[in-house]
Amino acid sequence: MPTIGVAVAIPEPWASELQDYRTALGDQTATMIPTHITLVPPTELAAGDVRVVEEHLAAVAAHQPTFLVHLRGTGTFRPVSPVVFVSLVEGISQCEQLAGAVRRGPLDVELDYPYHPHVTIAHHLGEEELDQAFEDLADFECEFLVEDFHLYVHDATLGWQPSRDFALEG
């Protein structure tokens, strides 16, 4: 049974910058997780469901327009969850709409928490490292046009691997 995820990839040079920061902070999983904004969290599928999911994602992408994302500053989910992230200051509603459209049909998955688009930069680290990430990237800022989203498949050795891209055409 494959485990999949759906996400907006953060483009270069920011993807590497944020991933390298996460690695340097001591997050051992960082090299196995592309820098992203989650649309669908890790979800197990039956082997035959991948094609159905791909068709669903293609249909969603055909009706969704491109949009601007502006990342700036940091936020945290503490004390509920040990996560520090880079915040979206523009593109929030578009990510919410896209995530809502993607999480229908074969990807109608229940979320553990309300959807909040963000880019994780520290996860499951000590309080000191989480505080450091919150402070170090408080001035981080970038803007980019979201023109597509990606289906990722989890590989036990390589981590999250992009499987297919879906261009926004709406």
HUHUJO-V433710 format. One record per pair of residues at least 6 apart in sequence whose C-alpha atoms are under 7 Angstrom apart, sorted by the first residue. I is the first residue (numbers start at 1). J is the second residue. D is the distance in Angstrom with one decimal. If there is no record, write none. Layout:
i:I j:J d:D
i:I j:J d:D
This chain:
i:1 j:44 d:6.4
i:1 j:45 d:5.7
i:1 j:46 d:5.2
i:1 j:47 d:5.4
i:2 j:44 d:5.8
i:2 j:45 d:5.6
i:2 j:46 d:6.9
i:2 j:47 d:6.4
i:2 j:153 d:6.8
i:3 j:42 d:6.2
i:3 j:43 d:5.3
i:3 j:44 d:4.2
i:3 j:45 d:6.1
i:3 j:153 d:5.9
i:3 j:154 d:5.5
i:4 j:42 d:5.5
i:4 j:43 d:5.3
i:4 j:44 d:6.3
i:4 j:151 d:6.9
i:4 j:152 d:5.5
i:4 j:153 d:4.5
i:4 j:154 d:6.1
i:5 j:40 d:5.4
i:5 j:41 d:5.3
i:5 j:42 d:4.8
i:5 j:43 d:6.2
i:5 j:151 d:6.0
i:5 j:152 d:5.1
i:5 j:153 d:6.5
i:6 j:38 d:6.3
i:6 j:39 d:5.3
i:6 j:40 d:4.8
i:6 j:41 d:6.9
i:6 j:150 d:5.6
i:6 j:151 d:4.7
i:6 j:152 d:6.0
i:7 j:36 d:6.1
i:7 j:37 d:5.5
i:7 j:38 d:4.4
i:7 j:39 d:4.9
i:7 j:40 d:6.7
i:7 j:149 d:5.7
i:7 j:150 d:5.4
i:7 j:151 d:6.8
i:8 j:36 d:5.5
i:8 j:37 d:5.1
i:8 j:38 d:6.5
i:8 j:148 d:6.9
i:8 j:149 d:4.6
i:8 j:150 d:6.2
i:9 j:35 d:6.2
i:9 j:36 d:4.5
i:9 j:37 d:6.5
i:9 j:149 d:6.7
i:10 j:35 d:5.7
i:10 j:36 d:5.2
i:15 j:35 d:5.2
i:18 j:35 d:7.0
i:18 j:121 d:6.7
i:19 j:30 d:6.2
i:19 j:31 d:7.0
i:19 j:35 d:6.1
i:22 j:30 d:6.0
i:22 j:121 d:5.5
i:22 j:122 d:6.1
i:23 j:30 d:5.4
i:23 j:31 d:6.8
i:25 j:129 d:6.7
i:27 j:122 d:6.9
i:27 j:125 d:7.0
i:32 j:158 d:6.2
i:32 j:159 d:4.3
i:32 j:160 d:5.9
i:33 j:159 d:6.4
i:33 j:160 d:5.6
i:34 j:160 d:7.0
i:36 j:119 d:5.9
i:37 j:117 d:6.1
i:37 j:118 d:5.6
i:37 j:119 d:5.4
i:38 j:117 d:6.8
i:39 j:99 d:4.7
i:40 j:99 d:6.9
i:40 j:103 d:6.6
i:53 j:106 d:6.0
i:57 j:102 d:6.4
i:58 j:166 d:6.0
i:60 j:101 d:6.5
i:60 j:102 d:6.4
i:61 j:166 d:6.0
i:61 j:167 d:6.0
i:61 j:168 d:4.7
i:61 j:169 d:6.1
i:62 j:168 d:6.0
i:62 j:169 d:4.7
i:62 j:170 d:5.4
i:63 j:169 d:6.1
i:63 j:170 d:4.0
i:64 j:168 d:5.4
i:64 j:169 d:5.9
i:64 j:170 d:4.2
i:65 j:168 d:5.5
i:65 j:169 d:5.7
i:65 j:170 d:4.2
i:66 j:145 d:6.9
i:66 j:146 d:5.5
i:66 j:147 d:5.0
i:66 j:168 d:5.7
i:67 j:91 d:6.8
i:67 j:145 d:5.7
i:67 j:146 d:5.3
i:68 j:90 d:6.9
i:68 j:91 d:5.8
i:68 j:144 d:5.8
i:68 j:145 d:4.5
i:68 j:146 d:6.0
i:69 j:88 d:6.9
i:69 j:90 d:5.2
i:69 j:91 d:4.6
i:69 j:143 d:5.6
i:69 j:144 d:5.5
i:69 j:145 d:6.2
i:69 j:146 d:6.8
i:70 j:88 d:5.8
i:70 j:89 d:5.6
i:70 j:90 d:4.8
i:70 j:91 d:6.7
i:70 j:142 d:5.8
i:70 j:143 d:4.3
i:70 j:144 d:6.7
i:71 j:86 d:6.5
i:71 j:87 d:5.6
i:71 j:88 d:4.5
i:71 j:89 d:5.9
i:71 j:141 d:5.3
i:71 j:142 d:5.3
i:71 j:143 d:6.2
i:72 j:86 d:6.5
i:72 j:87 d:5.6
i:72 j:88 d:6.3
i:72 j:89 d:6.3
i:72 j:139 d:6.9
i:72 j:140 d:5.6
i:72 j:141 d:4.3
i:72 j:142 d:6.7
i:73 j:86 d:5.7
i:73 j:87 d:5.7
i:73 j:137 d:6.4
i:73 j:138 d:4.3
i:73 j:139 d:5.4
i:73 j:140 d:5.4
i:73 j:141 d:6.6
i:74 j:84 d:6.9
i:74 j:85 d:5.5
i:74 j:86 d:4.4
i:74 j:87 d:5.4
i:74 j:134 d:5.7
i:74 j:137 d:6.3
i:74 j:138 d:5.1
i:75 j:84 d:5.8
i:75 j:85 d:5.3
i:75 j:86 d:6.2
i:75 j:87 d:6.0
i:75 j:134 d:6.9
i:76 j:83 d:5.6
i:76 j:84 d:4.3
i:76 j:85 d:6.0
i:77 j:83 d:5.5
i:77 j:84 d:6.7
i:82 j:123 d:5.8
i:82 j:124 d:5.4
i:83 j:120 d:6.9
i:83 j:122 d:5.6
i:83 j:123 d:4.6
i:83 j:124 d:6.7
i:84 j:120 d:6.1
i:84 j:121 d:5.8
i:84 j:122 d:5.1
i:84 j:123 d:6.6
i:84 j:130 d:6.2
i:84 j:133 d:6.8
i:84 j:134 d:6.2
i:85 j:118 d:6.1
i:85 j:119 d:5.2
i:85 j:120 d:4.2
i:85 j:121 d:5.0
i:85 j:122 d:6.7
i:86 j:118 d:6.1
i:86 j:119 d:5.1
i:86 j:120 d:6.5
i:86 j:121 d:6.8
i:87 j:118 d:5.4
i:87 j:119 d:6.8
i:88 j:117 d:7.0
i:88 j:118 d:6.1
i:92 j:117 d:6.4
i:95 j:117 d:6.6
i:103 j:109 d:6.4
i:122 j:130 d:6.2
i:122 j:133 d:6.6
i:147 j:167 d:5.9
i:147 j:168 d:5.4
i:148 j:165 d:6.6
i:148 j:166 d:5.3
i:148 j:167 d:4.2
i:148 j:168 d:5.1
i:149 j:165 d:5.9
i:149 j:166 d:5.4
i:149 j:167 d:6.7
i:150 j:162 d:6.5
i:150 j:164 d:5.8
i:150 j:165 d:4.5
i:150 j:166 d:6.1
i:151 j:162 d:6.0
i:151 j:163 d:5.5
i:151 j:164 d:5.3
i:151 j:165 d:6.4
i:152 j:160 d:5.9
i:152 j:161 d:5.3
i:152 j:162 d:4.3
i:152 j:163 d:5.2
i:153 j:160 d:5.7
i:153 j:161 d:5.4
i:153 j:162 d:6.5
i:153 j:163 d:6.2
i:154 j:160 d:4.4
i:154 j:161 d:6.2
i:155 j:161 d:7.0
